[in-house]
Amino acid sequence: MDKAAAAKIVEESIAALSEEYAVLDDIALYNQEKVLNAFRKNAVQARHFVGSTGYGYDDAGRDTLSQVFADALGAESAVVSPMITAGTQALTLMLFGVLRPGDLFISVSGKPYDTLTDVISGENCGSLKEFGVDFAVIGLKTEGLIPVFDLEAIEKALKSRFAKAVFVGRSRGYEWRSAISVAQIGEMIAFVKKISPDTLVLVDNCYGEFVEKTEPTDVGADLIAGSLIKNIGGGIAPTGGYIAGKKHLVELVAKRLTAPSLGMEVGSYDGGYARFYQGLFLAPQVTKNALKSSFLFAKAYGSLGFETLPKPGMRAYDIVTGIRMNSEKQLTGFCEAVQSVSPVDSNVVPVPWAMPGYQHDVIMAAGAFVQGSSIELSADAPIKEPYIVYVQGALTFEHACIAVRETLQKVIADN
Ligand SMILES: *Cc1c(COP(=O)(O)O)cnc(C)c1O
């Protein structure tokens, strides 16, 4: 496809998305006010941006940052730290923070994200299994493309043995279905708590922050966890993760992050916290850009007969769009095109690679300012049939417009 034809598809797609984009504007306005109010409530000042060293005792920047995150997420308390290296570590801390030997926890949204496999059941790596924590999976009853919790199976499991925790992934991972809405998660939580009031509900919140007006913590989740190099870091936070929720549980998580005797009394960061605060402030806007970008990819490719998820017109509950390519060549071509219009490493050609924690070779286009950041425009795909490429992020909507144009030229020419 030539450049003019690709530009025309982008233009027409944007015009056709005006109603969907108005909904996203409304969500972003709501979330921006929520975040701003969290800053105001905690009286954030320039002194909070200053770094600390050593133990980090009385680090006001660290403590205030955590409370601003908690308030923005509708949670009592939070641990927010540059010492948390990735979303996987934040999720690991959440699980190890509250689960104890002999406990059972049940994932009720199918198999958890790939990188949690070893965390839960790996051999000789310090997994939950090795510490005597039992694990069960209840799959979703996907109706069409809409995920539905298997309430019957959940009820049966909860009645047959006490479960310390139920685990839910809000995003879809590499599955061909919609993400799960906060409303659905809320209904599931109410159902679980009615049967078993002492069972905790833990949520993988990756890719979900600020996609809707509410977070799982607003609807009763006990703990949520996520990465700062996704939505909630606003593309500005350089690294880190968070866990937010009920105060006494967040304290247990903090003791796991540092030591049982220390909790969040310690933790320094010489680099200062300005980028974490500013990232959170920008996050509603950046998440909106990512969603607009996601819808644009879906609309443009949908109009050419490609199967996409979300389908054009569907509501999105995470920032990911999956596009089913017709061949491995199209798949790699798509990722090469995204990489070639990245602000960083545009001269690099991505190749499939065995990534730690993933089961298949994965090709990733990630020309990001923050390494591996997927709130920046990025595309990845496990190299296997049915050749689905997952695209997410975009700090600016205009960048996504350029990328859609570029991928169309590459993919359609390669047809
Ligand atoms: C990104 C992600 C994670 C964690 O991955 P990291 O690369 O360790 O940050 C977990 N679950 C989901 C759904 C994710 O998107």
The ligand as an SDF file (V2000), in Angstrom:
LIG
                    3D

 15 15  0  0  0  0  0  0  0  0999 V2000
    3.2530   -6.3100   31.8750 C   0  0  0  0  0  0  0  0  0  0  0  0
    2.3730   -7.2310   32.5870 C   0  0  0  0  0  0  0  0  0  0  0  0
    2.8000   -7.9140   33.7260 C   0  0  0  0  0  0  0  0  0  0  0  0
    4.1580   -7.7610   34.3190 C   0  0  0  0  0  0  0  0  0  0  0  0
    5.1540   -7.7250   33.3880 O   0  0  0  0  0  0  0  0  0  0  0  0
    6.5440   -6.9600   33.6060 P   0  0  0  0  0  0  0  0  0  0  0  0
    7.1390   -7.0430   32.2570 O   0  0  0  0  0  0  0  0  0  0  0  0
    7.2810   -7.7150   34.6390 O   0  0  0  0  0  0  0  0  0  0  0  0
    6.2590   -5.5560   34.0310 O   0  0  0  0  0  0  0  0  0  0  0  0
    1.8920   -8.7400   34.3400 C   0  0  0  0  0  0  0  0  0  0  0  0
    0.6460   -8.8760   33.9030 N   0  0  0  0  0  0  0  0  0  0  0  0
    0.1980   -8.2250   32.8090 C   0  0  0  0  0  0  0  0  0  0  0  0
   -1.2000   -8.4070   32.3610 C   0  0  0  0  0  0  0  0  0  0  0  0
    1.0450   -7.3740   32.1230 C   0  0  0  0  0  0  0  0  0  0  0  0
    0.5950   -6.7050   31.0680 O   0  0  0  0  0  0  0  0  0  0  0  0
  1  2  1  0
  2  3  1  0
  2 14  2  0
  3  4  1  0
  3 10  2  0
  4  5  1  0
  5  6  1  0
  6  7  2  0
  6  8  1  0
  6  9  1  0
 10 11  1  0
 11 12  2  0
 12 13  1  0
 12 14  1  0
 14 15  1  0
M  END
$$$$
